[in-house]
């Protein structure tokens, strides 16, 4: 074997080989990283989509069990505190029946709230599914500055003896359904037209409940993209009400 046959790779050949290998590894890593990023993005969007659709389904299930028994009568207001501006808030008794939707906006975006009487599972029922009439209240709020806006579900059981105040949700009785909510918009079908609000306590303009409800929820994903989810649900109980008073778009009282 000659000295030429025993000669190894030169420094230039090793450098060129390492450079080519580095380029190939960088390409492989880029493709792999992009694939992982796309997979994580798809999973996040699927989770966000499932969360929004799950919130819509939760509201729809509660609405399908709504029980507008009678026109709701406001509970006796608490004794007014001494001062020039007494409180004007109303509280409601759960067992008397309620369907109340208030139009609210913030920055031009709808952040409505909706409260109605329905059957709720008793929290103390363990051996069997016992239920009781109560009020379910859906609203967008933030119980702390760090939590941000979220969709909450408040429940008020008639057995507790508590009155329901839509202006002061009870944090202990409220469960966060969906974080990052930027819009909550309800519309109601009265038999001839879609209206934006509903108040079963106003028997002159509203029936105990609408015939159908349209629900729209808006969220913003982690990339800052706005998404809007819409569904509608019929209220079967309204079909069986005797002589429901269904009129056109509500008009303000004289």
C-alpha positions, 0 to 999 in steps of 0.5 A: 500500500502506497503512501497515497493510499494511506492518505485520509480526508483533507481538512477541506473535504471534512469542512465541506461534508460538515457544511452539507450535513449541517444544511440537511439537518437544518432543513429536517429540523425546520420541517419537523419544527413546522410540523409540530407547530402546525399540530399544536396550533390545530390542537389549540384551535380544536380545543377553543372550538370545542369549548365554544360549541360546548358552551352553546350546547350547555345554554341550549340544554338549559333553555330546552328545560326552561319552565316559564310557570307564570309571569315573574313578580319582583320580590319585595325590595330590601329596606332602602338605606338612608341617603338621597339615592336609594337602590332601584335594583330588582330581585326575583323569587326563583319558584315564580317563573322568569325569563329575562334577557337584557341588552348590554353592550361594551365598546359597541359589542354585545355582552347580553345576559339571560336568566330563566327558570328551569329545573336544576339538579340539587347539589345534595343529591348523590344517590339519585338525580333529584331536581328543583326549580331554580334560576339559571343566569348566563352573563359575561363578567370578570370576578377579578381583574386577572381573570379577564372576561369570561362566560359564567353560569349562575344558579339560584335554587328555590330551596335555598330561599335566596332571591336572584339579583341580575345586577349582583351575581353571586360568585359562589354560585357561579361557574365559569363556562368559557374564558376569553369571551368577547361577545354574548348576543341573544335574540328571541323569536316571539312568533312573528319577529326576532327581538333583542330583549325579553322581559316576562315580568312585562305581560303587556308586551311579552309572553312568559317565554319566547318560542325560540332563542338565537345564541351568538358567542364570540371569542379571540384565540391565542393568535388574536383571531376573532371567532363567532359561533351561532346556534338557535334552539326551540323552547318546547314548553312554550308550545304547550302554554295556554293562550300565550300572549305573543306580540310584536317588537316590545314597546316601552311602557307609557 
